[in-house]
Amino acid sequence: MRIAIGAAVMVAAGVLCAAQTPQPSARSIPAGTMFNVVLQTPLNSATIKVEQRINTGSLEDWKIGGQVVVPIGSTIRGFVSSLASSTRKVQDAQAKGMGQLTLSFDELVLGDRKIKLTASVNAVLDPRRQPDNTRRSSTANVVGGSGQLGLPPYTDVVVTGGTILPVGIGDVKLPPGLVLRIRLDQVLEFPAVSNSPITR
């Protein structure tokens, strides 16, 4: 009986000690936050396939509390979640001769780590056109927030509800080098780590 009581006391003490020990909390970037990434995979709604994988690269550091959690140049991966070519058969109420595609982002690559995310395209920007510095916005004090980089929109397409449509008749064609502004559709969670900043 004494042995059982002693064991129970030791277990209770261990539980109390564990409860009093500060546990590292996960860091997160809220849903709705937007980032700019550069497209590395050419896309054409006439030739690509559903679930085809795509790669993009971050154009800025993603920060939480002033600490870099995603360095510039990091890979953000996604896939073609839906598409239609301009030559598809359509119903009478549907637009004819217009392709479309939707991209979904699901993976962030940090060295040998892969972190799940859920994001969609908010805008397509064209770095080849003259930047408009009046459009630039500072996000130094926003958790993980993205500035507009002063880039004008890519005029060959429009984005509606995450779906990319051509301007006029034809297919959606996105060459590498275009900038996609992506929006986090869910909170992006990062495992708790030491306070040492990421080095590049």
N, C-alpha and C positions, 0 to 999 in steps of 0.2 A: 504493500500500500504506500509506504514511504517512497519507494522507488518510483511509483507511478506519479505521485504528487510532485516529486522532484523533477521528473521529466516534463510534466505539464508546466511547471514554473519556468523551466529552461526554454520551452517552446514559446510560452507567452512573452518572455523577455526578448527572445529573438524577433518575434513579430513586432513588438513595440519598438525595438531598435531599428528595424527595417522601415517602420512607419515614420520614425523621426528623421531618417536619413533622407536628405533632399534628393529627389529623383530628377534626372535630366528630362526636360519636356521637349517634345518635337517642335520644330520651327515650321512655320507655314506662311504661304503667300495667299491672300484671299482670292476667292472666285471673282471674276470680273476684271482682274488686273490684266493689262495688255503689254506685250513685248514685241519687238521688231526682230525678225529673223530673215536671213537671205536664202532664197530658194536655190538648191543645188541640183535638183532633178528636173529635167525638162518635162513639161506636161502638155498633152494635147488630147482633148476629149474624144477625138476621132480614133486614137490609136491606143490609149492606155486601157488598163483593165481595173475593174473593181478590186479593192484590197491590194493594189500595187503599192509597194512601200516607197516612201519619199524621204529625203534628207534635207534638213535646213541647218543653218548655223546662226547662233546668237550674235547680234550686232552690238550688244551691250552687256555689262555686268548686271546680274540679277542680285539684289541685295536685300538683306533683312537686318534692320537695326544698324545700318552702316557697314555690315560685314558681307563680303561677297560669298554667295552660296552657289552661283552659277557664273563662271568666268566667261568673258567675251570669247566667241569662237566655239563654244560648246555645241554639241550636236543635239538637235531636237528632231525626233523621228515621228513620222506619221504615215497615213495611208489614204488611198482614195476610197471614201466611204460610199459615194454614189456618183454616177455619171450618166450622161446620155450624149450620143453623137448627133450632129446636125441632120444626119440622114435617117434617123430612126423613124419608125411609123408612129404617128401621134393621133390622138383623138381630135375631134373637131374643135373642142374648146381649148386645146393646147397650142402653144406657139410652135409654128412650123419652121424648120430650117435653122433652129438654134440649139447648139450644144450647151452642156452645162456640166459642172463637176463640183463635188463637195469634198473637202479635205478634213480629216480628223487627225489630231496629234495625240499620241499615247505614250511616248517614251522620251525621257531626258537622259543623255549619256554623260556621266562625269567620271572620266578615267575608266576604271574597271567597274564602276557602279552604274546601275540602270534604275532610274526612278520613274514610276508611273505618273502620268499626268493626263488630263483631259482638256483639250483646247481646240478651238476652231478659228477659222479665218474671219477677221473683222474688216480688213481692207487689203488691197494690193497697191503697192507704191512703186514708182519708177525712179531709181537712182540715176538713170541716164539723162533725165531731164534736169533743167536748172533748178536747184533747191530754192525754196521760198523760206527765208529765215524768219519771216513774220509768223510762220506756222509752228516754229519750234517751241516746245514747252519744256520747262525744267521739272524734273521729277526727283531731285536730290533728296527731298524730304518725304517721298512717298515710298511705302514699303513695296519693294519689288516693281514699282511702276515704270512704265516706258514712256520716253519722250517721243515726239512725233518726228524727230530727225529733220524736220523741215522739208521732207520729200513730197513731191506732188503725186497725185494718184496715177496709176497706170490706166490710160484712157481707152484701152482696147476691151476692158471688162468692167463689170460692176459686181458688187457683192451684196446679196440680199439674203438675210437669215442664214449666213454662213455658206450659201451656195454661190458659186462664181458663174456668171453669165457673160456672154459676149455682148459687145455693143453693136447691134445690128445682126444680120444673118451670118451664120458660120459656126465654127467650133471654137472652144476656149483653148487658147494657145498661150502658155506661160513659159518663157525662156528662162534658163538659169540666170541668176543675178538680180531678179526682181525681189523686192522686199515685201514680205507678208507680215502684216500686223496681226498677231494671234491673240486670242482672248481666252483666259483660263475659265473653263466652264465649271470646274470644281476646285475646291481648295487644294493647293499643292503642298503636300507635307514633306518635310525633310527630317531625317533622323537626327536626333541630338548628337552634336559632336563637340570636340574641344573648342576652346576659344581661339585657337590658332587660325589666322585667316588663310584662305586659299592662296597659294602662290602660283605664279605662272612663269 
